[in-house]
Amino acid sequence: MKEKQAMVLIAEGISGADGLLRDLLEQRNLEVLECSDGIEAVRITLKEQPDIAILDTTLPRLNGYQVARILRNDPVGSSTSIFHIGASINPVERYWSKLCGGDEYLQRPVQEGEIEVLLRRFLPRKGARRGLLAPVSPIPNLDDHAIMALVVSLLEKDLLRANILNEINIIDVFYTSTQELVAGAMAIVRSLFQFSLGAALLVFDHHGEFFFYRNARVEEARLGKMRRLILEHLRRQNDIYLQQEEIREYSLQSDLLVEDGSETDEVYVHVKEATPVRAVLAFENIGFENLECYEQRLLLLALDLVQRMLEKKMFLEMVQELSIIDTVTTGHSMTFFTACLEREIENAKRVGYPMTVFSVGISNLKEIAKELGMNQGHRIIYDVILKTLRKADIVARREMTTYVFLLTHTPREKAIIVQDRVRDRIREGLTAYLSPLPELVIEMGIRQYQTEQDVTPELFLANMEPRNRDD
């Protein structure tokens, strides 16, 4: 008699069991286990660790989708390949199979050739299916009550995840600023767990942004301590070296944080270790080590969701930054801008859509920004541009203090609105750092594309007329 090569579990309800699958598998010298309800399927899989579990989608007590979710959340069960089997051809059934961790969905009646293909794909080539040291299941007691308790726990986790995602979706909209997003994220965590001081560090390619979520009475020394702890953690654990001069800091004051008078050195730093670090969260006095196991899982779930939201915001900003090419840093700003302009001129000729270029410059920026430094002055303008324009708009720094903008599908009258918005927000941004703000000498130009005159990018830019505030 040949040695059994692999083990397969067939879990079919009484109405679906016809012996066909068992016969097909036994003909291929496979060891076959059988059961007729979902709880028993979980129990057998965690005890016997079959190579494949074929689960009827309509199993009693726990259906095939629920069984798959339990197994995929267990280190023992997660190693088993899962096939769902059902009579429906509805694509929704296949969707739920994938969503719950299924590897394949089979429709009754199962064809012999289909089974053959799947066995070649999912069965091990050799007889040894498991290592000497099997992983330990988090369900030490495999009775019905323990398995159903895990089902309830997974359901509660899903509901909590849905609630947190709902709260995140409320604040995670395109026009929400990063500061508002961090403040909202901190408020979500604060609604679940108490802490006395929160911090978020966003790590971009060449700089970092620190946000401190704090009570107004928190002293600078505590901020400095948290700052040092986070940066030291990144150096030791992630080989990320950020210098203080590379980090911009923002203070987000909140009345939700109440000082309780206790003194502690406990700061919890949350970093996703398996991926490149983009967002770091830290909390003073959140007491992670003192939380119950389920509370720790809840906190980690919330922080992972918050981190994902912040990283999405960062990637959005980084994508927008790709449209702003700076002559001072690359030397190719106007070359790139002119190439884009040439392409759009050809498109505008062919399709006939409106297109406008305009410029905004501050001729005395160098003088008024002495106490800020030119880099900080340009950074303020840079941030204003990112928050004002569409992702499709293209911007370049034409001269040291002048930016030129290309707005496709935009007539002159609408471009004037955008131009005024850029000018006003630059003034507002500089006022936040220079109060009172010295008089700015702002120079503007604008031009809507005209086929006859603007035959080249160079002529298009040269024909840009000066525009005064009252135009």
GUVO-768321 format. One record per residue (C-alpha): residue number from 1; residue in three letters; x, y, z. Coordinates in nm, 3 decimals, m for minus. Each point is the difference from the previous one (the first is absolute). Layout:
N
> zanu_vexnu_c1_c2_c3
> NUM_ALA_X_Y_Z
...
***
This chain:
471
> zanu_vexnu_c1_c2_c3
> 1_MET_0.000_0.000_0.000
> 2_LYS_0.134_0.340_m0.091
> 3_GLU_0.074_0.259_0.270
> 4_LYS_m0.263_0.271_0.037
> 5_GLN_0.136_0.315_m0.159
> 6_ALA_m0.215_0.269_0.156
> 7_MET_m0.310_0.063_0.210
> 8_VAL_m0.323_0.170_m0.111
> 9_LEU_m0.301_0.092_0.214
> 10_ILE_m0.344_m0.004_m0.165
> 11_ALA_m0.260_0.192_0.200
> 12_GLU_m0.338_m0.033_m0.168
> 13_GLY_m0.352_0.037_0.133
> 14_ILE_m0.226_m0.301_m0.020
> 15_SER_m0.186_0.142_m0.299
> 16_GLY_0.321_0.055_m0.197
> 17_ALA_0.187_m0.322_0.084
> 18_ASP_m0.014_m0.247_m0.288
> 19_GLY_0.336_m0.178_0.038
> 20_LEU_0.131_0.128_m0.336
> 21_LEU_0.278_0.213_0.149
> 22_ARG_0.110_m0.276_0.235
> 23_ASP_0.023_m0.246_m0.287
> 24_LEU_0.199_0.239_m0.218
> 25_LEU_0.250_0.068_0.280
> 26_GLU_0.040_m0.360_0.113
> 27_GLN_0.068_m0.102_m0.361
> 28_ARG_0.306_0.225_0.022
> 29_ASN_0.123_m0.176_0.314
> 30_LEU_m0.084_0.294_0.227
> 31_GLU_m0.101_m0.039_0.364
> 32_VAL_m0.353_0.134_0.036
> 33_LEU_m0.167_0.131_0.316
> 34_GLU_m0.369_0.088_0.006
> 35_CYS_m0.244_0.195_0.213
> 36_SER_m0.342_0.159_m0.043
> 37_ASP_0.002_0.328_0.197
> 38_GLY_0.214_0.311_0.035
> 39_ILE_0.108_m0.032_0.364
> 40_GLU_0.122_m0.353_m0.064
> 41_ALA_0.188_0.125_m0.309
> 42_VAL_0.187_0.253_0.217
> 43_ARG_0.076_m0.262_0.263
> 44_ILE_0.133_m0.258_m0.248
> 45_THR_0.208_0.255_m0.190
> 46_LEU_0.170_0.131_0.313
> 47_LYS_0.065_m0.353_0.134
> 48_GLU_0.096_m0.184_m0.321
> 49_GLN_0.136_0.289_m0.210
> 50_PRO_m0.110_m0.131_m0.342
> 51_ASP_0.167_0.136_m0.311
> 52_ILE_m0.334_0.102_m0.152
> 53_ALA_m0.343_0.067_0.151
> 54_ILE_m0.294_m0.014_m0.239
> 55_LEU_m0.282_0.192_0.170
> 56_ASP_m0.366_0.001_m0.098
> 57_THR_m0.123_0.361_0.004
> 58_THR_m0.328_m0.113_0.166
> 59_LEU_0.140_m0.205_0.289
> 60_PRO_m0.219_m0.001_0.314
> 61_ARG_0.103_0.176_0.326
> 62_LEU_0.285_0.189_m0.178
> 63_ASN_m0.014_0.042_m0.377
> 64_GLY_0.305_m0.049_m0.220
> 65_TYR_0.084_0.370_m0.008
> 66_GLN_m0.003_0.027_0.380
> 67_VAL_0.219_m0.309_0.030
> 68_ALA_0.251_0.153_m0.242
> 69_ARG_0.016_0.324_0.200
> 70_ILE_0.074_m0.190_0.321
> 71_LEU_0.271_m0.208_m0.165
> 72_ARG_0.164_0.302_m0.162
> 73_ASN_0.024_0.166_0.342
> 74_ASP_0.172_m0.303_0.154
> 75_PRO_0.374_m0.077_m0.048
> 76_VAL_m0.078_m0.372_m0.034
> 77_GLY_m0.302_0.028_m0.228
> 78_SER_0.157_0.269_m0.217
> 79_SER_0.233_m0.257_m0.161
> 80_THR_m0.288_m0.201_m0.146
> 81_SER_m0.116_0.078_m0.354
> 82_ILE_m0.374_0.068_m0.012
> 83_PHE_m0.241_m0.080_m0.283
> 84_HIS_m0.361_0.113_0.032
> 85_ILE_m0.263_m0.204_m0.180
> 86_GLY_m0.355_0.106_m0.082
> 87_ALA_m0.278_m0.028_m0.255
> 88_SER_m0.019_0.371_m0.083
> 89_ILE_0.167_0.162_m0.300
> 90_ASN_m0.054_0.346_0.148
> 91_PRO_0.328_0.201_m0.005
> 92_VAL_m0.085_0.119_0.353
> 93_GLU_0.069_m0.353_0.127
> 94_ARG_0.349_0.009_m0.148
> 95_TYR_0.052_0.347_0.147
> 96_TRP_m0.092_m0.119_0.351
> 97_SER_0.226_m0.301_m0.040
> 98_LYS_0.301_0.224_m0.077
> 99_LEU_m0.097_0.251_0.269
> 100_CYS_m0.011_m0.270_0.268
> 101_GLY_0.332_m0.154_m0.102
> 102_GLY_m0.102_m0.269_m0.246
> 103_ASP_0.249_m0.104_m0.266
> 104_GLU_m0.254_m0.127_m0.255
> 105_TYR_m0.375_m0.024_m0.052
> 106_LEU_m0.143_m0.319_m0.154
> 107_GLN_m0.346_m0.028_m0.151
> 108_ARG_m0.200_m0.321_0.024
> 109_PRO_0.016_m0.238_m0.171
> 110_VAL_0.380_0.000_0.029
> 111_GLN_0.182_m0.114_m0.314
> 112_GLU_0.278_m0.255_0.031
> 113_GLY_0.238_0.208_m0.214
> 114_GLU_m0.058_0.303_0.221
> 115_ILE_0.092_m0.196_0.313
> 116_GLU_0.311_m0.134_m0.173
> 117_VAL_0.125_0.350_m0.083
> 118_LEU_m0.060_0.129_0.354
> 119_LEU_0.173_m0.296_0.163
> 120_ARG_0.310_0.061_m0.211
> 121_ARG_m0.002_0.366_0.105
> 122_PHE_m0.065_m0.034_0.371
> 123_LEU_0.129_m0.337_0.118
> 124_PRO_0.361_m0.038_0.120
> 125_ARG_0.231_m0.196_m0.228
> 126_LYS_0.128_m0.223_0.278
> 127_GLY_m0.177_m0.196_0.268
> 128_ALA_0.118_0.216_0.289
> 129_ARG_m0.270_0.259_0.058
> 130_ARG_0.104_0.155_0.330
> 131_GLY_0.319_0.074_0.184
> 132_LEU_0.106_m0.161_0.327
> 133_LEU_m0.113_0.303_0.202
> 134_ALA_m0.355_0.095_m0.085
> 135_PRO_m0.120_0.351_0.089
> 136_VAL_m0.222_0.034_0.307
> 137_SER_m0.365_0.086_m0.056
> 138_PRO_m0.149_0.285_0.204
> 139_ILE_m0.302_m0.228_0.067
> 140_PRO_0.146_m0.232_0.267
> 141_ASN_m0.338_m0.164_0.060
> 142_LEU_m0.164_m0.121_m0.320
> 143_ASP_m0.347_m0.053_0.145
> 144_ASP_m0.307_0.163_m0.154
> 145_HIS_m0.007_0.284_0.252
> 146_ALA_0.364_0.103_m0.067
> 147_ILE_m0.050_0.000_m0.374
> 148_MET_m0.321_0.204_0.019
> 149_ALA_0.174_0.246_0.237
> 150_LEU_0.263_0.058_m0.269
> 151_VAL_m0.277_0.060_m0.255
> 152_VAL_m0.154_0.265_0.227
> 153_SER_0.343_0.158_0.055
> 154_LEU_0.061_0.025_m0.375
> 155_LEU_m0.345_0.151_m0.051
> 156_GLU_0.062_0.260_0.270
> 157_LYS_0.335_0.081_m0.159
> 158_ASP_m0.170_0.049_m0.336
> 159_LEU_m0.263_0.229_0.154
> 160_LEU_0.266_0.202_0.180
> 161_ARG_0.207_0.023_m0.318
> 162_ALA_m0.309_0.119_m0.189
> 163_ASN_m0.071_0.264_0.265
> 164_ILE_0.359_0.129_m0.002
> 165_LEU_0.004_0.004_m0.379
> 166_ASN_m0.327_0.192_0.003
> 167_GLU_0.152_0.260_0.233
> 168_ILE_0.311_0.019_m0.220
> 169_ASN_m0.206_0.041_m0.316
> 170_ILE_m0.175_0.299_0.155
> 171_ILE_0.329_0.190_0.035
> 172_ASP_0.201_m0.159_m0.282
> 173_VAL_m0.111_0.217_m0.291
> 174_PHE_0.209_0.158_m0.273
> 175_TYR_m0.009_0.356_0.134
> 176_THR_0.079_m0.089_0.363
> 177_SER_0.340_0.139_0.096
> 178_THR_0.262_m0.226_0.153
> 179_GLN_m0.030_0.183_0.332
> 180_GLU_m0.377_m0.052_0.006
> 181_LEU_0.044_m0.365_m0.096
> 182_VAL_0.250_m0.066_0.281
> 183_ALA_m0.220_0.181_0.253
> 184_GLY_m0.302_m0.206_m0.109
> 185_ALA_0.200_m0.324_0.013
> 186_MET_0.123_0.080_0.352
> 187_ALA_m0.356_0.074_0.108
> 188_ILE_m0.111_m0.342_m0.130
> 189_VAL_0.272_m0.176_0.203
> 190_ARG_m0.083_0.218_0.301
> 191_SER_m0.365_m0.111_m0.019
> 192_LEU_0.120_m0.359_0.058
> 193_PHE_0.296_0.043_0.237
> 194_GLN_0.122_0.264_0.244
> 195_PHE_0.337_0.166_m0.058
> 196_SER_0.155_0.327_0.116
> 197_LEU_0.204_0.096_m0.308
> 198_GLY_m0.001_m0.126_m0.358
> 199_ALA_0.243_0.043_m0.289
> 200_ALA_0.009_m0.092_m0.367
> 201_LEU_0.316_0.012_m0.209
> 202_LEU_m0.042_m0.015_m0.377
> 203_VAL_0.321_m0.104_m0.178
> 204_PHE_0.032_0.130_m0.355
> 205_ASP_0.295_m0.067_m0.231
> 206_HIS_0.207_0.300_0.108
> 207_HIS_m0.170_0.139_0.310
> 208_GLY_m0.237_m0.075_0.286
> 209_GLU_m0.306_0.163_0.150
> 210_PHE_m0.071_m0.024_0.375
> 211_PHE_m0.352_0.056_0.132
> 212_PHE_m0.051_0.026_0.378
> 213_TYR_m0.355_m0.057_0.123
> 214_ARG_0.012_0.169_0.337
> 215_ASN_m0.168_0.184_0.280
> 216_ALA_0.093_0.369_0.006
> 217_ARG_0.173_m0.050_0.337
> 218_VAL_0.245_m0.263_m0.121
> 219_GLU_0.355_0.128_0.043
> 220_GLU_0.256_0.009_m0.278
> 221_ALA_0.223_m0.242_0.194
> 222_ARG_m0.257_m0.278_m0.040
> 223_LEU_m0.024_0.064_m0.373
> 224_GLY_0.378_m0.014_m0.024
> 225_LYS_0.009_m0.329_0.187
> 226_MET_m0.255_m0.160_m0.231
> 227_ARG_0.180_0.139_m0.304
> 228_ARG_0.330_m0.153_0.114
> 229_LEU_m0.159_m0.338_0.078
> 230_ILE_m0.163_m0.027_m0.343
> 231_LEU_0.312_0.104_m0.191
> 232_GLU_0.216_m0.236_0.204
> 233_HIS_m0.245_m0.284_m0.064
> 234_LEU_0.021_0.065_m0.375
> 235_ARG_0.381_0.004_0.010
> 236_ARG_0.029_m0.327_0.192
> 237_GLN_m0.286_m0.199_m0.148
> 238_ASN_m0.034_0.134_m0.355
> 239_ASP_0.333_0.166_m0.093
> 240_ILE_m0.179_0.330_m0.063
> 241_TYR_0.205_0.307_0.090
> 242_LEU_m0.196_0.325_0.008
> 243_GLN_0.174_0.315_0.115
> 244_GLN_m0.186_0.271_0.188
> 245_GLU_0.047_0.250_m0.280
> 246_GLU_m0.173_m0.245_m0.239
> 247_ILE_m0.318_m0.010_0.208
> 248_ARG_m0.286_0.249_0.003
> 249_GLU_m0.213_0.001_0.314
> 250_TYR_m0.366_0.080_0.057
> 251_SER_m0.193_0.032_0.325
> 252_LEU_m0.356_m0.131_0.007
> 253_GLN_m0.160_0.111_0.325
> 254_SER_m0.300_m0.189_0.136
> 255_ASP_m0.219_0.040_0.307
> 256_LEU_m0.072_m0.374_m0.013
> 257_LEU_0.336_m0.071_0.166
> 258_VAL_m0.027_0.049_0.375
> 259_GLU_0.303_m0.004_0.228
> 260_ASP_m0.051_m0.248_0.287
> 261_GLY_0.305_0.107_0.198
> 262_SER_0.180_m0.335_m0.033
> 263_GLU_0.362_m0.011_m0.106
> 264_THR_0.127_m0.281_m0.217
> 265_ASP_0.274_m0.068_m0.252
> 266_GLU_m0.220_m0.237_m0.202
> 267_VAL_m0.026_0.088_m0.371
> 268_TYR_m0.139_m0.254_m0.247
> 269_VAL_0.143_0.027_m0.355
> 270_HIS_m0.191_m0.172_m0.282
> 271_VAL_0.185_m0.078_m0.324
> 272_LYS_m0.089_m0.253_m0.269
> 273_GLU_0.323_m0.199_m0.021
> 274_ALA_m0.067_m0.207_m0.310
> 275_THR_m0.028_0.293_m0.243
> 276_PRO_0.195_0.320_m0.069
> 277_VAL_m0.073_0.241_0.284
> 278_ARG_m0.216_0.294_m0.107
> 279_ALA_m0.205_0.073_0.312
> 280_VAL_0.091_m0.037_0.368
> 281_LEU_m0.250_0.040_0.283
> 282_ALA_0.091_0.050_0.367
> 283_PHE_m0.205_0.041_0.317
> 284_GLU_0.092_0.099_0.354
> 285_ASN_m0.173_m0.189_0.283
> 286_ILE_m0.214_m0.220_m0.223
> 287_GLY_0.110_m0.297_0.215
> 288_PHE_0.034_m0.258_m0.277
> 289_GLU_0.168_m0.261_0.221
> 290_ASN_m0.283_0.023_0.256
> 291_LEU_m0.277_m0.053_m0.253
> 292_GLU_m0.182_m0.330_m0.025
> 293_CYS_0.093_m0.214_m0.300
> 294_TYR_m0.320_0.084_m0.188
> 295_GLU_0.052_0.371_0.077
> 296_GLN_0.352_m0.014_m0.142
> 297_ARG_m0.136_m0.158_m0.319
> 298_LEU_m0.265_0.272_m0.016
> 299_LEU_0.261_0.275_0.038
> 300_LEU_0.228_m0.154_m0.263
> 301_LEU_m0.293_m0.030_m0.242
> 302_ALA_m0.092_0.366_0.050
> 303_LEU_0.361_0.118_m0.040
> 304_ASP_0.053_m0.206_m0.316
> 305_LEU_m0.312_0.154_m0.155
> 306_VAL_0.110_0.351_0.101
> 307_GLN_0.349_m0.058_m0.139
> 308_ARG_m0.146_m0.117_m0.328
> 309_MET_m0.207_0.317_m0.025
> 310_LEU_0.300_0.225_0.071
> 311_GLU_0.219_m0.187_m0.247
> 312_LYS_m0.265_0.041_m0.269
> 313_LYS_0.001_0.374_0.067
> 314_MET_0.379_0.008_m0.025
> 315_PHE_0.004_m0.188_m0.328
> 316_LEU_m0.259_0.241_m0.138
> 317_GLU_0.222_0.294_0.091
> 318_MET_0.306_m0.169_m0.146
> 319_VAL_m0.184_m0.066_m0.327
> 320_GLN_m0.098_0.366_m0.013
> 321_GLU_0.358_0.104_0.068
> 322_LEU_0.111_m0.180_m0.315
> 323_SER_m0.175_0.273_m0.201
> 324_ILE_0.210_0.275_0.159
> 325_ILE_0.350_m0.010_m0.147
> 326_ASP_0.233_0.256_0.152
> 327_THR_0.282_0.154_m0.208
> 328_VAL_0.206_0.064_0.312
> 329_THR_0.008_m0.370_0.091
> 330_THR_m0.009_m0.176_m0.338
> 331_GLY_0.093_0.250_m0.270
> 332_HIS_m0.270_m0.139_m0.228
> 333_SER_m0.309_0.180_0.117
> 334_MET_m0.079_0.207_m0.307
> 335_THR_0.123_m0.274_m0.232
> 336_PHE_m0.255_m0.236_0.149
> 337_PHE_m0.270_0.268_0.008
> 338_THR_0.065_0.099_m0.363
> 339_ALA_m0.021_m0.364_m0.111
> 340_CYS_m0.336_m0.034_0.174
> 341_LEU_m0.114_0.327_m0.156
> 342_GLU_0.100_m0.119_m0.346
> 343_ARG_m0.199_m0.320_0.044
> 344_GLU_m0.307_0.191_0.121
> 345_ILE_0.021_0.248_m0.289
> 346_GLU_m0.024_m0.290_m0.244
> 347_ASN_m0.294_m0.145_0.194
> 348_ALA_m0.176_0.337_0.015
> 349_LYS_0.041_0.047_m0.376
> 350_ARG_m0.147_m0.340_m0.071
> 351_VAL_m0.285_m0.003_0.254
> 352_GLY_m0.060_0.372_0.044
> 353_TYR_m0.018_0.023_0.380
> 354_PRO_0.099_0.322_0.184
> 355_MET_0.335_0.022_0.177
> 356_THR_0.152_0.277_0.212
> 357_VAL_0.341_0.078_0.143
> 358_PHE_0.055_0.250_0.279
> 359_SER_0.282_0.110_0.226
> 360_VAL_0.021_0.121_0.359
> 361_GLY_0.317_0.162_0.127
> 362_ILE_0.109_0.189_0.311
> 363_SER_0.284_0.226_m0.106
> 364_ASN_0.092_0.103_0.356
> 365_LEU_m0.022_m0.349_0.153
> 366_LYS_0.373_m0.006_0.063
> 367_GLU_m0.019_0.316_0.212
> 368_ILE_m0.311_m0.087_0.204
> 369_ALA_0.108_m0.359_0.062
> 370_LYS_0.335_0.081_0.159
> 371_GLU_m0.107_m0.120_0.343
> 372_LEU_m0.164_m0.308_m0.149
> 373_GLY_0.269_m0.089_m0.250
> 374_MET_m0.068_m0.046_m0.370
> 375_ASN_m0.050_m0.375_0.030
> 376_GLN_m0.275_0.045_0.259
> 377_GLY_m0.159_0.276_m0.209
> 378_HIS_m0.009_m0.227_m0.304
> 379_ARG_m0.129_m0.288_0.212
> 380_ILE_m0.298_0.210_0.110
> 381_ILE_m0.080_0.086_m0.363
> 382_TYR_0.057_m0.363_m0.097
> 383_ASP_m0.254_m0.122_0.260
> 384_VAL_m0.252_0.260_m0.119
> 385_ILE_0.034_m0.125_m0.358
> 386_LEU_m0.055_m0.364_0.103
> 387_LYS_m0.317_0.087_0.191
> 388_THR_m0.142_0.230_m0.269
> 389_LEU_0.045_m0.171_m0.335
> 390_ARG_m0.134_m0.315_m0.159
> 391_LYS_0.226_m0.301_m0.045
> 392_ALA_m0.017_0.048_m0.379
> 393_ASP_0.141_0.354_0.018
> 394_ILE_0.372_0.044_m0.072
> 395_VAL_0.219_0.253_0.178
> 396_ALA_0.361_0.108_m0.033
> 397_ARG_0.217_0.266_0.160
> 398_ARG_0.089_0.222_m0.292
> 399_GLU_0.227_0.233_0.192
> 400_MET_0.121_0.015_0.358
> 401_THR_m0.325_0.155_0.127
> 402_THR_m0.247_m0.065_m0.285
> 403_TYR_m0.217_m0.307_m0.060
> 404_VAL_m0.171_m0.075_m0.331
> 405_PHE_m0.313_m0.215_m0.024
> 406_LEU_m0.163_m0.201_m0.280
> 407_LEU_m0.376_m0.065_0.034
> 408_THR_m0.143_m0.222_m0.274
> 409_HIS_m0.373_0.005_m0.087
> 410_THR_m0.020_0.338_0.176
> 411_PRO_m0.097_0.334_m0.159
> 412_ARG_0.156_0.329_0.108
> 413_GLU_m0.290_0.112_0.222
> 414_LYS_0.014_m0.318_0.208
> 415_ALA_0.380_0.008_0.015
> 416_ILE_m0.022_0.352_0.147
> 417_ILE_m0.195_m0.144_0.294
> 418_VAL_0.272_m0.258_0.061
> 419_GLN_0.274_0.260_m0.040
> 420_ASP_m0.163_0.228_0.257
> 421_ARG_m0.040_m0.292_0.236
> 422_VAL_0.371_m0.087_m0.031
> 423_ARG_0.099_0.362_0.062
> 424_ASP_m0.228_0.040_0.304
> 425_ARG_0.103_m0.330_0.156
> 426_ILE_0.369_0.082_m0.042
> 427_ARG_m0.067_0.322_0.188
> 428_GLU_m0.189_m0.192_0.272
> 429_GLY_0.278_m0.260_0.025
> 430_LEU_0.273_0.260_0.040
> 431_THR_m0.210_0.193_0.256
> 432_ALA_0.001_m0.307_0.226
> 433_TYR_0.379_0.031_0.023
> 434_LEU_0.048_0.376_m0.040
> 435_SER_m0.232_0.215_0.206
> 436_PRO_m0.047_0.273_m0.094
> 437_LEU_0.063_m0.099_m0.360
> 438_PRO_0.201_0.259_m0.196
> 439_GLU_m0.155_0.125_m0.325
> 440_LEU_0.041_m0.260_m0.272
> 441_VAL_0.088_0.107_m0.355
> 442_ILE_m0.201_m0.259_m0.196
> 443_GLU_0.033_m0.021_m0.376
> 444_MET_m0.241_m0.208_m0.207
> 445_GLY_m0.044_m0.092_m0.366
> 446_ILE_m0.260_m0.203_m0.185
> 447_ARG_m0.070_m0.131_m0.350
> 448_GLN_m0.267_m0.222_m0.155
> 449_TYR_0.127_m0.206_m0.291
> 450_GLN_m0.068_0.146_m0.346
> 451_THR_0.074_m0.221_m0.297
> 452_GLU_0.119_0.273_m0.237
> 453_GLN_0.244_0.178_0.233
> 454_ASP_0.118_m0.270_0.244
> 455_VAL_0.151_m0.242_m0.250
> 456_THR_0.285_m0.110_0.228
> 457_PRO_0.036_m0.039_0.377
> 458_GLU_0.254_0.283_0.005
> 459_LEU_m0.238_0.240_m0.177
> 460_PHE_m0.289_m0.108_0.223
> 461_LEU_0.199_0.097_0.310
> 462_ALA_0.142_0.316_m0.160
> 463_ASN_m0.354_0.118_m0.088
> 464_MET_m0.113_m0.022_0.361
> 465_GLU_m0.137_0.349_0.087
> 466_PRO_0.067_0.166_0.336
> 467_ARG_m0.304_m0.004_0.224
> 468_ASN_m0.076_0.244_0.280
> 469_ARG_m0.212_m0.083_0.303
> 470_ASP_m0.303_0.186_m0.139
> 471_ASP_m0.001_m0.165_m0.348
***
